[in-house]
Amino acid sequence: MYRKVLTIAIALAFVLGVSGLALAGNTSNKIDFGMGNTIIHDQYALGDLNLAQTYVSGFFNWAKIYQSGNNNTAKQLQRGFGNEAEIEQSGHNTVNNNEAYQTQMGTYNWAKIFQSAGNNNEAYQTQFGSGNRAEIQQTGANSSNNEARQTQKGFGNEAMIDQEGSNNSAKQYQSGSGNVALFLQLGDNNASSTQYQFGWGNEAITDVTGSGNHTSQLQQGFGNYAEVVINGDDNITKQIQKGCNNTSIIEVTGSRNKVSHLQIGFGLPTDSDLIITADDQEVNVTKFGF
């Protein structure tokens, strides 16, 4: 089912001086209430300094924003059940500075942000409810200084961040039960890549390929599973679990990596595993409990 939505669009364009520098600033706002609707902002060929915003309330709606250029901003808010929100941003050159924000409230919603071939981009997603899925992809072998943040509150949710490039940062927060957090990173000298989970029956996995990266995972609760896989040199990884009957695995391949592994609680002895391939590694394992 498709029906028209309320659309307010303002287009601005101006030219500065005799230098020929042209700047475009387009604003698109769309509001929808209902079921089974499709809402699309197409700013793919409009250049820089664009703003697109969507508000959707209802069921089984799909909202998407396309932007291409630099210094663009996209924002979407959805309330309801079975909705899907997607933002796709790509850059023309090495400037970028694009921002994407998405918030979903309800159940069985899906939020996705794709930022490609860019630098200094920011992506933020927040979901409240259960059975939701959130995904951020920041791609490009030469991408750098990108930031990704995701927060989920509820149970049975899934969150994934996939980053390529260097000097990027990422954080994921989950509270509740039966949640899954996955972090994939390919590149060098990335910092502050962290996953936090609070509750029970949660699963956190970090997979990093590259050198000079910093990653950490923290879980608090019981019956949780944490896994870190590092492939590269000079990486620093920390994994902390607080609670009972938790399982922790760290697998490291490469040289001069630093691993810190801490478990606090009970049900620990057989539920942690360190797999170290290669020499010249620094490994610290601490356990408090039984």
C-alpha positions as CSV (number, residue, x, y, z in Angstrom):
1,M,0.0,0.0,0.0
2,Y,1.4,3.4,-0.9
3,R,-0.1,6.8,-0.3
4,K,1.1,10.4,-0.5
5,V,2.6,12.0,2.5
6,L,2.8,15.5,3.7
7,T,5.9,17.1,2.2
8,I,7.4,20.4,2.9
9,A,10.4,21.3,0.7
10,I,12.5,24.4,0.7
11,A,15.3,24.8,-1.8
12,L,18.0,27.4,-1.3
13,A,20.9,28.2,-3.6
14,F,23.4,31.1,-3.7
15,V,26.7,32.1,-5.3
16,L,29.5,33.8,-3.3
17,G,31.6,36.5,-4.8
18,V,33.4,36.3,-8.1
19,S,35.3,33.2,-7.2
20,G,32.6,31.0,-8.6
21,L,32.2,29.0,-5.4
22,A,28.6,27.7,-5.3
23,L,26.9,26.4,-2.2
24,A,23.5,24.6,-2.2
25,G,21.3,24.2,0.9
26,N,18.1,22.1,0.4
27,T,15.7,21.1,3.2
28,S,13.2,18.3,2.9
29,N,10.7,17.4,5.7
30,K,8.3,14.5,5.5
31,I,5.6,13.5,8.0
32,D,3.6,10.3,7.8
33,F,0.9,8.5,9.9
34,G,-0.4,5.2,8.8
35,M,0.5,1.7,7.5
36,G,2.4,0.3,4.6
37,N,3.7,3.6,3.3
38,T,6.9,4.5,1.5
39,I,8.7,7.8,2.2
40,I,11.7,8.8,0.2
41,H,14.0,11.9,0.3
42,D,16.2,12.0,-2.8
43,Q,19.0,14.5,-2.4
44,Y,21.5,12.4,-4.2
45,A,22.3,15.0,-6.9
46,L,21.7,18.1,-4.9
47,G,25.3,18.7,-3.7
48,D,26.3,19.9,-0.2
49,L,24.7,21.4,2.9
50,N,21.4,19.5,2.6
51,L,19.0,18.6,5.4
52,A,16.4,15.8,5.2
53,Q,14.1,14.9,8.1
54,T,11.4,12.2,8.5
55,Y,8.8,11.5,11.1
56,V,6.8,8.3,10.8
57,S,4.2,6.8,13.1
58,G,2.4,3.6,12.3
59,F,3.1,0.1,11.0
60,F,5.1,-1.5,8.2
61,N,6.3,1.8,6.9
62,W,9.6,2.3,4.9
63,A,11.5,5.6,5.0
64,K,14.7,6.3,3.2
65,I,17.0,9.3,2.7
66,Y,19.6,9.5,-0.1
67,Q,22.3,12.1,0.1
68,S,25.5,12.6,-1.9
69,G,28.0,15.3,-1.1
70,N,29.5,17.0,1.9
71,N,28.2,18.5,5.1
72,N,24.8,16.9,4.7
73,T,22.5,16.0,7.6
74,A,19.8,13.3,7.7
75,K,17.4,12.6,10.6
76,Q,14.6,10.1,10.9
77,L,12.2,9.2,13.8
78,Q,9.8,6.2,13.6
79,R,7.2,5.0,16.1
80,G,5.3,1.7,15.8
81,F,5.7,-1.8,14.6
82,G,7.6,-3.4,11.7
83,N,9.0,-0.2,10.3
84,E,12.2,0.2,8.4
85,A,14.4,3.3,8.3
86,E,17.5,3.7,6.0
87,I,19.9,6.5,5.4
88,E,22.5,6.4,2.6
89,Q,25.2,9.0,2.3
90,S,28.2,9.2,0.0
91,G,30.9,11.8,-0.4
92,H,32.3,13.5,-3.5
93,N,35.8,13.9,-2.1
94,T,37.8,13.8,1.1
95,V,35.8,16.5,2.9
96,N,32.5,14.8,3.7
97,N,31.4,15.7,7.3
98,N,28.0,14.1,6.8
99,E,25.8,13.3,9.8
100,A,23.0,10.7,10.1
101,Y,20.6,10.2,13.0
102,Q,17.9,7.6,13.4
103,T,15.6,6.8,16.4
104,Q,13.0,4.0,16.5
105,M,10.4,3.3,19.2
106,G,8.5,0.0,19.1
107,T,9.0,-3.6,18.1
108,Y,10.5,-5.5,15.1
109,N,11.9,-2.3,13.5
110,W,15.0,-2.1,11.4
111,A,17.4,0.9,11.1
112,K,20.3,1.1,8.7
113,I,22.9,3.8,8.0
114,F,25.3,3.5,5.1
115,Q,28.1,6.0,4.7
116,S,30.6,5.3,1.9
117,A,33.9,6.6,0.7
118,G,34.1,9.3,3.3
119,N,35.9,11.0,6.2
120,N,34.7,12.7,9.3
121,N,31.3,11.2,9.1
122,E,29.0,10.6,12.1
123,A,26.2,8.0,12.4
124,Y,24.0,7.6,15.5
125,Q,21.1,5.2,16.0
126,T,18.8,4.6,19.0
127,Q,16.2,1.9,19.4
128,F,13.7,1.4,22.3
129,G,11.7,-1.8,22.3
130,S,12.2,-5.5,21.4
131,G,13.0,-7.6,18.3
132,N,14.7,-4.6,16.7
133,R,17.7,-4.5,14.4
134,A,20.3,-1.7,14.0
135,E,23.1,-1.6,11.4
136,I,25.8,1.0,10.6
137,Q,28.3,0.6,7.8
138,Q,31.1,3.1,7.2
139,T,33.0,1.8,4.2
140,G,36.0,2.8,2.1
141,A,39.6,1.6,2.3
142,N,40.8,5.2,2.5
143,S,38.1,6.4,4.9
144,S,39.1,7.9,8.2
145,N,37.9,9.7,11.4
146,N,34.4,8.3,11.2
147,E,32.3,7.8,14.3
148,A,29.5,5.3,14.9
149,R,27.2,5.0,17.9
150,Q,24.3,2.7,18.6
151,T,22.1,2.2,21.6
152,Q,19.4,-0.4,22.1
153,K,17.1,-0.9,25.1
154,G,14.9,-4.0,25.3
155,F,15.2,-7.7,24.6
156,G,15.9,-9.8,21.5
157,N,17.6,-6.9,19.7
158,E,20.6,-7.1,17.2
159,A,23.2,-4.4,16.6
160,M,26.0,-4.3,14.1
161,I,28.7,-1.8,13.2
162,D,31.0,-2.4,10.2
163,Q,33.9,0.0,9.7
164,E,36.7,0.3,7.2
165,G,39.7,2.7,7.2
166,S,41.7,4.3,9.9
167,N,41.3,6.5,13.0
168,N,37.6,5.5,13.3
169,S,35.7,5.0,16.5
170,A,32.6,3.0,17.4
171,K,30.5,2.3,20.5
172,Q,27.5,0.1,21.0
173,Y,25.3,0.0,24.1
174,Q,22.7,-2.7,24.9
175,S,20.6,-3.2,28.0
176,G,18.1,-6.1,28.4
177,S,18.2,-9.8,27.6
178,G,18.8,-12.0,24.6
179,N,20.6,-9.2,22.6
180,V,23.4,-9.6,20.1
181,A,26.1,-7.0,19.4
182,L,28.6,-7.5,16.5
183,F,31.5,-5.2,15.7
184,L,33.6,-5.6,12.6
185,Q,36.6,-3.4,11.9
186,L,39.1,-3.4,9.0
187,G,42.0,-1.0,9.1
188,D,44.7,0.5,11.3
189,N,45.0,2.9,14.2
190,N,41.3,2.8,15.1
191,A,40.5,3.9,18.7
192,S,37.8,3.7,21.3
193,S,35.9,0.8,19.8
194,T,33.7,-0.4,22.6
195,Q,30.7,-2.6,23.2
196,Y,28.7,-2.5,26.4
197,Q,26.0,-5.0,27.4
198,F,23.9,-5.1,30.6
199,G,21.5,-7.9,31.3
200,W,21.4,-11.6,30.8
201,G,21.7,-14.1,27.9
202,N,23.5,-11.5,25.7
203,E,26.2,-12.0,23.1
204,A,29.0,-9.7,22.1
205,I,31.5,-10.3,19.3
206,T,34.3,-8.1,18.1
207,D,36.3,-9.0,15.0
208,V,39.3,-6.7,14.1
209,T,41.8,-7.0,11.3
210,G,44.6,-4.5,11.2
211,S,47.3,-2.9,13.4
212,G,47.4,-0.4,16.2
213,N,43.7,-0.7,17.0
214,H,42.1,-0.4,20.5
215,T,39.0,-2.4,21.3
216,S,37.1,-3.3,24.5
217,Q,34.0,-5.2,25.6
218,L,32.1,-5.0,28.9
219,Q,29.3,-7.3,30.0
220,Q,27.4,-7.2,33.3
221,G,24.8,-9.9,34.2
222,F,24.7,-13.6,33.8
223,G,24.7,-16.2,31.1
224,N,26.4,-13.9,28.7
225,Y,28.9,-14.7,25.9
226,A,31.8,-12.5,24.8
227,E,34.3,-13.1,22.0
228,V,37.1,-11.0,20.6
229,V,39.1,-12.0,17.4
230,I,42.2,-9.9,16.6
231,N,44.3,-10.4,13.5
232,G,47.2,-8.0,13.2
233,D,50.0,-6.3,15.2
234,D,50.3,-3.8,18.0
235,N,46.6,-4.0,18.9
236,I,45.2,-3.5,22.4
237,T,42.1,-5.4,23.5
238,K,40.2,-5.5,26.9
239,Q,37.4,-7.8,27.8
240,I,35.5,-7.6,31.1
241,Q,32.7,-9.7,32.4
242,K,30.8,-9.3,35.7
243,G,28.3,-11.8,36.9
244,C,27.9,-15.5,36.8
245,N,28.0,-18.4,34.3
246,N,29.5,-16.1,31.6
247,T,31.6,-17.3,28.7
248,S,34.6,-15.4,27.4
249,I,36.8,-16.2,24.3
250,I,39.8,-14.2,23.0
251,E,41.6,-15.2,19.9
252,V,44.7,-13.3,18.8
253,T,46.9,-13.7,15.7
254,G,49.9,-11.4,15.1
255,S,52.7,-9.8,17.1
256,R,53.1,-7.3,20.0
257,N,49.4,-7.3,20.9
258,K,48.2,-6.6,24.4
259,V,45.3,-8.5,25.9
260,S,43.5,-7.9,29.2
261,H,41.0,-10.4,30.3
262,L,38.9,-9.9,33.6
263,Q,36.1,-12.0,34.9
264,I,34.3,-11.4,38.2
265,G,31.6,-13.8,39.6
266,F,31.2,-17.5,39.8
267,G,30.9,-20.3,37.3
268,L,34.2,-19.2,35.8
269,P,36.8,-22.0,35.6
270,T,35.8,-23.8,32.4
271,D,34.1,-20.9,30.7
272,S,37.0,-18.8,29.5
273,D,39.4,-19.5,26.6
274,L,42.4,-17.6,25.3
275,I,43.8,-18.7,21.9
276,I,47.1,-16.9,21.2
277,T,48.8,-17.6,17.9
278,A,52.4,-16.1,17.6
279,D,54.9,-14.9,20.1
280,D,55.7,-11.6,21.7
281,Q,52.3,-11.0,23.1
282,E,51.4,-9.4,26.4
283,V,48.5,-11.2,28.1
284,N,46.9,-10.4,31.5
285,V,44.2,-12.7,32.9
286,T,42.4,-11.9,36.1
287,K,39.5,-13.8,37.8
288,F,37.7,-13.1,41.0
289,G,35.2,-15.8,42.1
290,F,34.9,-19.5,41.7
